Amino acid sequence: MGRALGWVLGLVVIVGVAWFAYNMVSVRQTQQAVLPNVTVRGGQLPKADVDVGSVSVGSETRTVEVPTLNVTPPAQNGATAN
């Protein structure tokens, strides 16, 4: 019981701290952002040699022995089963 109470109390403290930190900061956008004009000339993309593994997927036929199950319900006194 004591351990569970400790975990619950710890969780409450963590949630309280997170709530306080979230509500402590208020951000309002006061100006729209504008992307700069950029001109790109030349350049080269990097080249890479990549070795990847392979996965083989297949199927095969197998015979599996399945146990049989016999169920005998208890006799009902004078009542008929539906």
PyMOL Python script that loads the backbone (N, CA, C, O; Angstrom):
from pymol import cmd

cmd.read_pdbstr("""\
ATOM      1  N   MET A   1       0.832  -1.192   0.000  1.00  0.00           N
ATOM      2  CA  MET A   1       0.000   0.000   0.000  1.00  0.00           C
ATOM      3  C   MET A   1       0.870   1.246   0.000  1.00  0.00           C
ATOM      4  O   MET A   1       0.574   2.208  -0.708  1.00  0.00           O
ATOM      5  N   GLY A   2       1.937   1.241   0.783  1.00  0.00           N
ATOM      6  CA  GLY A   2       2.804   2.397   0.875  1.00  0.00           C
ATOM      7  C   GLY A   2       3.516   2.689  -0.434  1.00  0.00           C
ATOM      8  O   GLY A   2       3.696   3.846  -0.816  1.00  0.00           O
ATOM      9  N   ARG A   3       3.920   1.617  -1.118  1.00  0.00           N
ATOM     10  CA  ARG A   3       4.599   1.798  -2.399  1.00  0.00           C
ATOM     11  C   ARG A   3       3.666   2.386  -3.441  1.00  0.00           C
ATOM     12  O   ARG A   3       4.051   3.281  -4.193  1.00  0.00           O
ATOM     13  N   ALA A   4       2.442   1.884  -3.485  1.00  0.00           N
ATOM     14  CA  ALA A   4       1.465   2.385  -4.453  1.00  0.00           C
ATOM     15  C   ALA A   4       1.156   3.856  -4.179  1.00  0.00           C
ATOM     16  O   ALA A   4       1.047   4.657  -5.108  1.00  0.00           O
ATOM     17  N   LEU A   5       1.018   4.201  -2.915  1.00  0.00           N
ATOM     18  CA  LEU A   5       0.764   5.592  -2.551  1.00  0.00           C
ATOM     19  C   LEU A   5       1.927   6.478  -2.980  1.00  0.00           C
ATOM     20  O   LEU A   5       1.716   7.601  -3.436  1.00  0.00           O
ATOM     21  N   GLY A   6       3.145   5.984  -2.838  1.00  0.00           N
ATOM     22  CA  GLY A   6       4.322   6.735  -3.270  1.00  0.00           C
ATOM     23  C   GLY A   6       4.323   6.975  -4.771  1.00  0.00           C
ATOM     24  O   GLY A   6       4.641   8.073  -5.227  1.00  0.00           O
ATOM     25  N   TRP A   7       3.962   5.930  -5.556  1.00  0.00           N
ATOM     26  CA  TRP A   7       3.905   6.081  -7.005  1.00  0.00           C
ATOM     27  C   TRP A   7       2.832   7.076  -7.409  1.00  0.00           C
ATOM     28  O   TRP A   7       3.056   7.907  -8.289  1.00  0.00           O
ATOM     29  N   VAL A   8       1.672   7.001  -6.777  1.00  0.00           N
ATOM     30  CA  VAL A   8       0.580   7.920  -7.102  1.00  0.00           C
ATOM     31  C   VAL A   8       0.979   9.344  -6.741  1.00  0.00           C
ATOM     32  O   VAL A   8       0.741  10.265  -7.522  1.00  0.00           O
ATOM     33  N   LEU A   9       1.573   9.537  -5.588  1.00  0.00           N
ATOM     34  CA  LEU A   9       2.008  10.860  -5.162  1.00  0.00           C
ATOM     35  C   LEU A   9       3.082  11.401  -6.106  1.00  0.00           C
ATOM     36  O   LEU A   9       3.065  12.582  -6.453  1.00  0.00           O
ATOM     37  N   GLY A  10       4.012  10.546  -6.521  1.00  0.00           N
ATOM     38  CA  GLY A  10       5.044  10.964  -7.470  1.00  0.00           C
ATOM     39  C   GLY A  10       4.449  11.374  -8.801  1.00  0.00           C
ATOM     40  O   GLY A  10       4.872  12.368  -9.392  1.00  0.00           O
ATOM     41  N   LEU A  11       3.472  10.619  -9.281  1.00  0.00           N
ATOM     42  CA  LEU A  11       2.811  10.947 -10.536  1.00  0.00           C
ATOM     43  C   LEU A  11       2.074  12.272 -10.435  1.00  0.00           C
ATOM     44  O   LEU A  11       2.107  13.078 -11.366  1.00  0.00           O
ATOM     45  N   VAL A  12       1.411  12.500  -9.311  1.00  0.00           N
ATOM     46  CA  VAL A  12       0.697  13.767  -9.110  1.00  0.00           C
ATOM     47  C   VAL A  12       1.680  14.935  -9.119  1.00  0.00           C
ATOM     48  O   VAL A  12       1.390  15.983  -9.696  1.00  0.00           O
ATOM     49  N   VAL A  13       2.829  14.765  -8.491  1.00  0.00           N
ATOM     50  CA  VAL A  13       3.842  15.823  -8.466  1.00  0.00           C
ATOM     51  C   VAL A  13       4.362  16.097  -9.872  1.00  0.00           C
ATOM     52  O   VAL A  13       4.507  17.257 -10.259  1.00  0.00           O
ATOM     53  N   ILE A  14       4.645  15.042 -10.645  1.00  0.00           N
ATOM     54  CA  ILE A  14       5.150  15.220 -12.006  1.00  0.00           C
ATOM     55  C   ILE A  14       4.120  15.935 -12.870  1.00  0.00           C
ATOM     56  O   ILE A  14       4.469  16.848 -13.619  1.00  0.00           O
ATOM     57  N   VAL A  15       2.861  15.533 -12.777  1.00  0.00           N
ATOM     58  CA  VAL A  15       1.800  16.180 -13.563  1.00  0.00           C
ATOM     59  C   VAL A  15       1.656  17.639 -13.132  1.00  0.00           C
ATOM     60  O   VAL A  15       1.468  18.513 -13.978  1.00  0.00           O
ATOM     61  N   GLY A  16       1.739  17.908 -11.855  1.00  0.00           N
ATOM     62  CA  GLY A  16       1.645  19.287 -11.359  1.00  0.00           C
ATOM     63  C   GLY A  16       2.778  20.163 -11.869  1.00  0.00           C
ATOM     64  O   GLY A  16       2.543  21.302 -12.273  1.00  0.00           O
ATOM     65  N   VAL A  17       3.992  19.653 -11.857  1.00  0.00           N
ATOM     66  CA  VAL A  17       5.145  20.409 -12.353  1.00  0.00           C
ATOM     67  C   VAL A  17       5.008  20.657 -13.847  1.00  0.00           C
ATOM     68  O   VAL A  17       5.283  21.761 -14.319  1.00  0.00           O
ATOM     69  N   ALA A  18       4.582  19.636 -14.604  1.00  0.00           N
ATOM     70  CA  ALA A  18       4.404  19.806 -16.051  1.00  0.00           C
ATOM     71  C   ALA A  18       3.318  20.829 -16.342  1.00  0.00           C
ATOM     72  O   ALA A  18       3.482  21.656 -17.239  1.00  0.00           O
ATOM     73  N   TRP A  19       2.214  20.795 -15.608  1.00  0.00           N
ATOM     74  CA  TRP A  19       1.132  21.763 -15.799  1.00  0.00           C
ATOM     75  C   TRP A  19       1.617  23.163 -15.482  1.00  0.00           C
ATOM     76  O   TRP A  19       1.312  24.098 -16.222  1.00  0.00           O
ATOM     77  N   PHE A  20       2.359  23.331 -14.407  1.00  0.00           N
ATOM     78  CA  PHE A  20       2.893  24.637 -14.025  1.00  0.00           C
ATOM     79  C   PHE A  20       3.845  25.169 -15.089  1.00  0.00           C
ATOM     80  O   PHE A  20       3.771  26.343 -15.451  1.00  0.00           O
ATOM     81  N   ALA A  21       4.741  24.318 -15.595  1.00  0.00           N
ATOM     82  CA  ALA A  21       5.700  24.741 -16.611  1.00  0.00           C
ATOM     83  C   ALA A  21       4.984  25.110 -17.910  1.00  0.00           C
ATOM     84  O   ALA A  21       5.387  26.060 -18.580  1.00  0.00           O
ATOM     85  N   TYR A  22       3.941  24.387 -18.275  1.00  0.00           N
ATOM     86  CA  TYR A  22       3.197  24.672 -19.502  1.00  0.00           C
ATOM     87  C   TYR A  22       2.476  26.005 -19.394  1.00  0.00           C
ATOM     88  O   TYR A  22       2.452  26.771 -20.356  1.00  0.00           O
ATOM     89  N   ASN A  23       1.890  26.292 -18.244  1.00  0.00           N
ATOM     90  CA  ASN A  23       1.115  27.522 -18.063  1.00  0.00           C
ATOM     91  C   ASN A  23       1.980  28.718 -17.684  1.00  0.00           C
ATOM     92  O   ASN A  23       1.470  29.837 -17.628  1.00  0.00           O
ATOM     93  N   MET A  24       3.242  28.527 -17.429  1.00  0.00           N
ATOM     94  CA  MET A  24       4.113  29.617 -17.019  1.00  0.00           C
ATOM     95  C   MET A  24       4.559  30.455 -18.215  1.00  0.00           C
ATOM     96  O   MET A  24       4.928  31.617 -18.046  1.00  0.00           O
ATOM     97  N   VAL A  25       4.531  29.890 -19.408  1.00  0.00           N
ATOM     98  CA  VAL A  25       4.991  30.583 -20.603  1.00  0.00           C
ATOM     99  C   VAL A  25       3.805  30.832 -21.526  1.00  0.00           C
ATOM    100  O   VAL A  25       3.014  29.928 -21.792  1.00  0.00           O
ATOM    101  N   SER A  26       3.690  32.050 -22.006  1.00  0.00           N
ATOM    102  CA  SER A  26       2.647  32.392 -22.958  1.00  0.00           C
ATOM    103  C   SER A  26       3.323  33.013 -24.177  1.00  0.00           C
ATOM    104  O   SER A  26       3.997  34.037 -24.060  1.00  0.00           O
ATOM    105  N   VAL A  27       3.145  32.404 -25.339  1.00  0.00           N
ATOM    106  CA  VAL A  27       3.785  32.878 -26.558  1.00  0.00           C
ATOM    107  C   VAL A  27       2.710  33.358 -27.519  1.00  0.00           C
ATOM    108  O   VAL A  27       1.760  32.636 -27.820  1.00  0.00           O
ATOM    109  N   ARG A  28       2.872  34.595 -28.001  1.00  0.00           N
ATOM    110  CA  ARG A  28       1.962  35.159 -28.992  1.00  0.00           C
ATOM    111  C   ARG A  28       2.787  35.614 -30.181  1.00  0.00           C
ATOM    112  O   ARG A  28       3.791  36.303 -30.002  1.00  0.00           O
ATOM    113  N   GLN A  29       2.391  35.250 -31.376  1.00  0.00           N
ATOM    114  CA  GLN A  29       3.093  35.683 -32.575  1.00  0.00           C
ATOM    115  C   GLN A  29       2.667  37.102 -32.890  1.00  0.00           C
ATOM    116  O   GLN A  29       1.478  37.368 -33.066  1.00  0.00           O
ATOM    117  N   THR A  30       3.631  38.024 -32.963  1.00  0.00           N
ATOM    118  CA  THR A  30       3.325  39.428 -33.202  1.00  0.00           C
ATOM    119  C   THR A  30       3.666  39.875 -34.621  1.00  0.00           C
ATOM    120  O   THR A  30       3.289  40.975 -35.024  1.00  0.00           O
ATOM    121  N   GLN A  31       4.367  39.049 -35.381  1.00  0.00           N
ATOM    122  CA  GLN A  31       4.741  39.406 -36.745  1.00  0.00           C
ATOM    123  C   GLN A  31       4.877  38.134 -37.564  1.00  0.00           C
ATOM    124  O   GLN A  31       5.386  37.128 -37.070  1.00  0.00           O
ATOM    125  N   GLN A  32       4.422  38.170 -38.824  1.00  0.00           N
ATOM    126  CA  GLN A  32       4.550  37.026 -39.712  1.00  0.00           C
ATOM    127  C   GLN A  32       5.996  36.873 -40.150  1.00  0.00           C
ATOM    128  O   GLN A  32       6.708  37.861 -40.327  1.00  0.00           O
ATOM    129  N   ALA A  33       6.423  35.637 -40.322  1.00  0.00           N
ATOM    130  CA  ALA A  33       7.773  35.374 -40.801  1.00  0.00           C
ATOM    131  C   ALA A  33       7.810  35.478 -42.324  1.00  0.00           C
ATOM    132  O   ALA A  33       6.812  35.219 -42.997  1.00  0.00           O
ATOM    133  N   VAL A  34       8.984  35.865 -42.865  1.00  0.00           N
ATOM    134  CA  VAL A  34       9.182  35.952 -44.307  1.00  0.00           C
ATOM    135  C   VAL A  34      10.468  35.207 -44.625  1.00  0.00           C
ATOM    136  O   VAL A  34      11.513  35.471 -44.030  1.00  0.00           O
ATOM    137  N   LEU A  35      10.387  34.282 -45.563  1.00  0.00           N
ATOM    138  CA  LEU A  35      11.580  33.540 -45.953  1.00  0.00           C
ATOM    139  C   LEU A  35      12.461  34.398 -46.840  1.00  0.00           C
ATOM    140  O   LEU A  35      11.949  35.203 -47.618  1.00  0.00           O
ATOM    141  N   PRO A  36      13.775  34.245 -46.741  1.00  0.00           N
ATOM    142  CA  PRO A  36      14.668  35.041 -47.571  1.00  0.00           C
ATOM    143  C   PRO A  36      14.656  34.542 -49.017  1.00  0.00           C
ATOM    144  O   PRO A  36      14.320  33.388 -49.280  1.00  0.00           O
ATOM    145  N   ASN A  37      15.025  35.416 -49.942  1.00  0.00           N
ATOM    146  CA  ASN A  37      15.186  35.027 -51.338  1.00  0.00           C
ATOM    147  C   ASN A  37      16.555  34.380 -51.484  1.00  0.00           C
ATOM    148  O   ASN A  37      17.568  34.977 -51.120  1.00  0.00           O
ATOM    149  N   VAL A  38      16.590  33.175 -52.010  1.00  0.00           N
ATOM    150  CA  VAL A  38      17.839  32.428 -52.118  1.00  0.00           C
ATOM    151  C   VAL A  38      17.992  31.945 -53.554  1.00  0.00           C
ATOM    152  O   VAL A  38      17.037  31.460 -54.161  1.00  0.00           O
ATOM    153  N   THR A  39      19.199  32.083 -54.091  1.00  0.00           N
ATOM    154  CA  THR A  39      19.503  31.576 -55.410  1.00  0.00           C
ATOM    155  C   THR A  39      20.548  30.483 -55.266  1.00  0.00           C
ATOM    156  O   THR A  39      21.581  30.687 -54.627  1.00  0.00           O
ATOM    157  N   VAL A  40      20.285  29.320 -55.859  1.00  0.00           N
ATOM    158  CA  VAL A  40      21.208  28.195 -55.745  1.00  0.00           C
ATOM    159  C   VAL A  40      21.727  27.872 -57.134  1.00  0.00           C
ATOM    160  O   VAL A  40      20.950  27.721 -58.077  1.00  0.00           O
ATOM    161  N   ARG A  41      23.056  27.766 -57.260  1.00  0.00           N
ATOM    162  CA  ARG A  41      23.682  27.419 -58.532  1.00  0.00           C
ATOM    163  C   ARG A  41      24.686  26.306 -58.285  1.00  0.00           C
ATOM    164  O   ARG A  41      25.381  26.293 -57.269  1.00  0.00           O
ATOM    165  N   GLY A  42      24.755  25.376 -59.221  1.00  0.00           N
ATOM    166  CA  GLY A  42      25.752  24.323 -59.129  1.00  0.00           C
ATOM    167  C   GLY A  42      25.471  23.374 -57.979  1.00  0.00           C
ATOM    168  O   GLY A  42      24.319  23.165 -57.596  1.00  0.00           O
ATOM    169  N   GLY A  43      26.539  22.798 -57.429  1.00  0.00           N
ATOM    170  CA  GLY A  43      26.401  21.867 -56.327  1.00  0.00           C
ATOM    171  C   GLY A  43      26.358  20.433 -56.818  1.00  0.00           C
ATOM    172  O   GLY A  43      26.319  20.178 -58.022  1.00  0.00           O
ATOM    173  N   GLN A  44      26.365  19.525 -55.905  1.00  0.00           N
ATOM    174  CA  GLN A  44      26.341  18.109 -56.253  1.00  0.00           C
ATOM    175  C   GLN A  44      25.716  17.342 -55.098  1.00  0.00           C
ATOM    176  O   GLN A  44      26.010  17.597 -53.931  1.00  0.00           O
ATOM    177  N   LEU A  45      24.859  16.408 -55.441  1.00  0.00           N
ATOM    178  CA  LEU A  45      24.271  15.542 -54.421  1.00  0.00           C
ATOM    179  C   LEU A  45      25.297  14.508 -53.989  1.00  0.00           C
ATOM    180  O   LEU A  45      26.137  14.104 -54.793  1.00  0.00           O
ATOM    181  N   PRO A  46      25.248  14.074 -52.743  1.00  0.00           N
ATOM    182  CA  PRO A  46      26.190  13.049 -52.293  1.00  0.00           C
ATOM    183  C   PRO A  46      25.871  11.693 -52.929  1.00  0.00           C
ATOM    184  O   PRO A  46      24.727  11.410 -53.282  1.00  0.00           O
ATOM    185  N   LYS A  47      26.897  10.874 -53.064  1.00  0.00           N
ATOM    186  CA  LYS A  47      26.721   9.516 -53.568  1.00  0.00           C
ATOM    187  C   LYS A  47      26.962   8.554 -52.412  1.00  0.00           C
ATOM    188  O   LYS A  47      27.746   8.836 -51.506  1.00  0.00           O
ATOM    189  N   ALA A  48      26.274   7.412 -52.455  1.00  0.00           N
ATOM    190  CA  ALA A  48      26.421   6.440 -51.375  1.00  0.00           C
ATOM    191  C   ALA A  48      26.276   5.037 -51.932  1.00  0.00           C
ATOM    192  O   ALA A  48      25.446   4.792 -52.807  1.00  0.00           O
ATOM    193  N   ASP A  49      27.087   4.115 -51.425  1.00  0.00           N
ATOM    194  CA  ASP A  49      26.942   2.699 -51.700  1.00  0.00           C
ATOM    195  C   ASP A  49      26.307   2.068 -50.469  1.00  0.00           C
ATOM    196  O   ASP A  49      26.831   2.179 -49.361  1.00  0.00           O
ATOM    197  N   VAL A  50      25.185   1.413 -50.672  1.00  0.00           N
ATOM    198  CA  VAL A  50      24.446   0.853 -49.550  1.00  0.00           C
ATOM    199  C   VAL A  50      24.304  -0.648 -49.747  1.00  0.00           C
ATOM    200  O   VAL A  50      23.853  -1.099 -50.800  1.00  0.00           O
ATOM    201  N   ASP A  51      24.685  -1.417 -48.744  1.00  0.00           N
ATOM    202  CA  ASP A  51      24.486  -2.861 -48.734  1.00  0.00           C
ATOM    203  C   ASP A  51      23.355  -3.169 -47.771  1.00  0.00           C
ATOM    204  O   ASP A  51      23.416  -2.819 -46.592  1.00  0.00           O
ATOM    205  N   VAL A  52      22.330  -3.822 -48.277  1.00  0.00           N
ATOM    206  CA  VAL A  52      21.192  -4.153 -47.422  1.00  0.00           C
ATOM    207  C   VAL A  52      21.044  -5.659 -47.321  1.00  0.00           C
ATOM    208  O   VAL A  52      21.481  -6.393 -48.208  1.00  0.00           O
ATOM    209  N   GLY A  53      20.438  -6.112 -46.257  1.00  0.00           N
ATOM    210  CA  GLY A  53      20.198  -7.542 -46.063  1.00  0.00           C
ATOM    211  C   GLY A  53      19.031  -8.002 -46.916  1.00  0.00           C
ATOM    212  O   GLY A  53      18.332  -7.192 -47.524  1.00  0.00           O
ATOM    213  N   SER A  54      18.829  -9.312 -46.954  1.00  0.00           N
ATOM    214  CA  SER A  54      17.711  -9.853 -47.706  1.00  0.00           C
ATOM    215  C   SER A  54      16.844 -10.705 -46.786  1.00  0.00           C
ATOM    216  O   SER A  54      17.318 -11.282 -45.807  1.00  0.00           O
ATOM    217  N   VAL A  55      15.592 -10.763 -47.122  1.00  0.00           N
ATOM    218  CA  VAL A  55      14.635 -11.548 -46.352  1.00  0.00           C
ATOM    219  C   VAL A  55      13.990 -12.542 -47.295  1.00  0.00           C
ATOM    220  O   VAL A  55      13.461 -12.162 -48.340  1.00  0.00           O
ATOM    221  N   SER A  56      14.030 -13.810 -46.932  1.00  0.00           N
ATOM    222  CA  SER A  56      13.389 -14.848 -47.737  1.00  0.00           C
ATOM    223  C   SER A  56      12.114 -15.296 -47.030  1.00  0.00           C
ATOM    224  O   SER A  56      12.143 -15.679 -45.860  1.00  0.00           O
ATOM    225  N   VAL A  57      11.009 -15.245 -47.742  1.00  0.00           N
ATOM    226  CA  VAL A  57       9.727 -15.641 -47.179  1.00  0.00           C
ATOM    227  C   VAL A  57       9.216 -16.820 -47.999  1.00  0.00           C
ATOM    228  O   VAL A  57       9.227 -16.788 -49.230  1.00  0.00           O
ATOM    229  N   GLY A  58       8.778 -17.839 -47.314  1.00  0.00           N
ATOM    230  CA  GLY A  58       8.270 -19.010 -48.006  1.00  0.00           C
ATOM    231  C   GLY A  58       7.244 -19.725 -47.152  1.00  0.00           C
ATOM    232  O   GLY A  58       6.891 -19.272 -46.063  1.00  0.00           O
ATOM    233  N   SER A  59       6.775 -20.841 -47.660  1.00  0.00           N
ATOM    234  CA  SER A  59       5.830 -21.648 -46.898  1.00  0.00           C
ATOM    235  C   SER A  59       6.149 -23.112 -47.133  1.00  0.00           C
ATOM    236  O   SER A  59       6.769 -23.483 -48.131  1.00  0.00           O
ATOM    237  N   GLU A  60       5.717 -23.924 -46.203  1.00  0.00           N
ATOM    238  CA  GLU A  60       5.904 -25.368 -46.332  1.00  0.00           C
ATOM    239  C   GLU A  60       4.715 -26.057 -45.686  1.00  0.00           C
ATOM    240  O   GLU A  60       4.074 -25.504 -44.792  1.00  0.00           O
ATOM    241  N   THR A  61       4.428 -27.256 -46.141  1.00  0.00           N
ATOM    242  CA  THR A  61       3.309 -28.029 -45.624  1.00  0.00           C
ATOM    243  C   THR A  61       3.802 -28.939 -44.514  1.00  0.00           C
ATOM    244  O   THR A  61       4.792 -29.654 -44.671  1.00  0.00           O
ATOM    245  N   ARG A  62       3.099 -28.903 -43.388  1.00  0.00           N
ATOM    246  CA  ARG A  62       3.440 -29.760 -42.256  1.00  0.00           C
ATOM    247  C   ARG A  62       2.168 -30.403 -41.721  1.00  0.00           C
ATOM    248  O   ARG A  62       1.074 -29.850 -41.832  1.00  0.00           O
ATOM    249  N   THR A  63       2.340 -31.578 -41.143  1.00  0.00           N
ATOM    250  CA  THR A  63       1.218 -32.259 -40.504  1.00  0.00           C
ATOM    251  C   THR A  63       1.340 -32.060 -39.000  1.00  0.00           C
ATOM    252  O   THR A  63       2.378 -32.342 -38.400  1.00  0.00           O
ATOM    253  N   VAL A  64       0.266 -31.572 -38.408  1.00  0.00           N
ATOM    254  CA  VAL A  64       0.260 -31.284 -36.975  1.00  0.00           C
ATOM    255  C   VAL A  64      -0.826 -32.128 -36.331  1.00  0.00           C
ATOM    256  O   VAL A  64      -1.962 -32.155 -36.804  1.00  0.00           O
ATOM    257  N   GLU A  65      -0.481 -32.814 -35.259  1.00  0.00           N
ATOM    258  CA  GLU A  65      -1.460 -33.620 -34.539  1.00  0.00           C
ATOM    259  C   GLU A  65      -2.249 -32.715 -33.606  1.00  0.00           C
ATOM    260  O   GLU A  65      -1.688 -32.018 -32.760  1.00  0.00           O
ATOM    261  N   VAL A  66      -3.571 -32.744 -33.783  1.00  0.00           N
ATOM    262  CA  VAL A  66      -4.452 -31.911 -32.981  1.00  0.00           C
ATOM    263  C   VAL A  66      -5.203 -32.802 -32.018  1.00  0.00           C
ATOM    264  O   VAL A  66      -5.796 -33.794 -32.441  1.00  0.00           O
ATOM    265  N   PRO A  67      -5.196 -32.479 -30.730  1.00  0.00           N
ATOM    266  CA  PRO A  67      -5.910 -33.320 -29.769  1.00  0.00           C
ATOM    267  C   PRO A  67      -7.425 -33.201 -29.954  1.00  0.00           C
ATOM    268  O   PRO A  67      -7.929 -32.158 -30.370  1.00  0.00           O
ATOM    269  N   THR A  68      -8.136 -34.276 -29.641  1.00  0.00           N
ATOM    270  CA  THR A  68      -9.594 -34.250 -29.713  1.00  0.00           C
ATOM    271  C   THR A  68     -10.145 -33.925 -28.337  1.00  0.00           C
ATOM    272  O   THR A  68      -9.508 -34.184 -27.316  1.00  0.00           O
ATOM    273  N   LEU A  69     -11.315 -33.364 -28.330  1.00  0.00           N
ATOM    274  CA  LEU A  69     -11.941 -32.950 -27.090  1.00  0.00           C
ATOM    275  C   LEU A  69     -13.356 -33.488 -27.066  1.00  0.00           C
ATOM    276  O   LEU A  69     -14.144 -33.207 -27.969  1.00  0.00           O
ATOM    277  N   ASN A  70     -13.682 -34.247 -26.058  1.00  0.00           N
ATOM    278  CA  ASN A  70     -15.030 -34.775 -25.884  1.00  0.00           C
ATOM    279  C   ASN A  70     -15.655 -34.108 -24.674  1.00  0.00           C
ATOM    280  O   ASN A  70     -15.092 -34.134 -23.579  1.00  0.00           O
ATOM    281  N   VAL A  71     -16.816 -33.511 -24.873  1.00  0.00           N
ATOM    282  CA  VAL A  71     -17.524 -32.825 -23.795  1.00  0.00           C
ATOM    283  C   VAL A  71     -18.821 -33.566 -23.545  1.00  0.00           C
ATOM    284  O   VAL A  71     -19.617 -33.774 -24.461  1.00  0.00           O
ATOM    285  N   THR A  72     -19.026 -33.962 -22.304  1.00  0.00           N
ATOM    286  CA  THR A  72     -20.268 -34.611 -21.913  1.00  0.00           C
ATOM    287  C   THR A  72     -20.947 -33.723 -20.873  1.00  0.00           C
ATOM    288  O   THR A  72     -20.495 -33.652 -19.730  1.00  0.00           O
ATOM    289  N   PRO A  73     -22.027 -33.047 -21.260  1.00  0.00           N
ATOM    290  CA  PRO A  73     -22.690 -32.167 -20.294  1.00  0.00           C
ATOM    291  C   PRO A  73     -23.391 -32.990 -19.220  1.00  0.00           C
ATOM    292  O   PRO A  73     -23.790 -34.129 -19.460  1.00  0.00           O
ATOM    293  N   PRO A  74     -23.535 -32.415 -18.058  1.00  0.00           N
ATOM    294  CA  PRO A  74     -24.224 -33.151 -16.989  1.00  0.00           C
ATOM    295  C   PRO A  74     -25.702 -33.352 -17.348  1.00  0.00           C
ATOM    296  O   PRO A  74     -26.310 -32.523 -18.026  1.00  0.00           O
ATOM    297  N   ALA A  75     -26.251 -34.451 -16.886  1.00  0.00           N
ATOM    298  CA  ALA A  75     -27.656 -34.759 -17.161  1.00  0.00           C
ATOM    299  C   ALA A  75     -28.537 -33.759 -16.426  1.00  0.00           C
ATOM    300  O   ALA A  75     -28.296 -33.429 -15.264  1.00  0.00           O
ATOM    301  N   GLN A  76     -29.552 -33.290 -17.118  1.00  0.00           N
ATOM    302  CA  GLN A  76     -30.494 -32.355 -16.490  1.00  0.00           C
ATOM    303  C   GLN A  76     -31.694 -33.140 -16.029  1.00  0.00           C
ATOM    304  O   GLN A  76     -32.231 -33.950 -16.785  1.00  0.00           O
ATOM    305  N   ASN A  77     -32.122 -32.921 -14.814  1.00  0.00           N
ATOM    306  CA  ASN A  77     -33.223 -33.666 -14.227  1.00  0.00           C
ATOM    307  C   ASN A  77     -34.558 -33.257 -14.835  1.00  0.00           C
ATOM    308  O   ASN A  77     -35.140 -32.249 -14.433  1.00  0.00           O
ATOM    309  N   GLY A  78     -35.045 -34.026 -15.797  1.00  0.00           N
ATOM    310  CA  GLY A  78     -36.371 -33.796 -16.383  1.00  0.00           C
ATOM    311  C   GLY A  78     -36.428 -32.651 -17.361  1.00  0.00           C
ATOM    312  O   GLY A  78     -37.451 -32.486 -18.025  1.00  0.00           O
ATOM    313  N   ALA A  79     -35.399 -31.857 -17.487  1.00  0.00           N
ATOM    314  CA  ALA A  79     -35.426 -30.723 -18.421  1.00  0.00           C
ATOM    315  C   ALA A  79     -34.823 -31.128 -19.738  1.00  0.00           C
ATOM    316  O   ALA A  79     -33.919 -31.962 -19.784  1.00  0.00           O
ATOM    317  N   THR A  80     -35.310 -30.549 -20.800  1.00  0.00           N
ATOM    318  CA  THR A  80     -34.758 -30.851 -22.118  1.00  0.00           C
ATOM    319  C   THR A  80     -33.837 -29.715 -22.550  1.00  0.00           C
ATOM    320  O   THR A  80     -34.098 -28.549 -22.255  1.00  0.00           O
ATOM    321  N   ALA A  81     -32.779 -30.057 -23.239  1.00  0.00           N
ATOM    322  CA  ALA A  81     -31.842 -29.037 -23.712  1.00  0.00           C
ATOM    323  C   ALA A  81     -32.385 -28.395 -24.965  1.00  0.00           C
ATOM    324  O   ALA A  81     -33.046 -29.052 -25.769  1.00  0.00           O
ATOM    325  N   ASN A  82     -32.108 -27.103 -25.141  1.00  0.00           N
ATOM    326  CA  ASN A  82     -32.547 -26.361 -26.328  1.00  0.00           C
ATOM    327  C   ASN A  82     -31.571 -26.548 -27.443  1.00  0.00           C
ATOM    328  O   ASN A  82     -31.764 -26.002 -28.530  1.00  0.00           O
TER     329      ASN A  82
END
""", "prot")
cmd.dss("prot")
cmd.show_as("cartoon", "prot")
cmd.util.cbc("prot")
cmd.orient("prot")
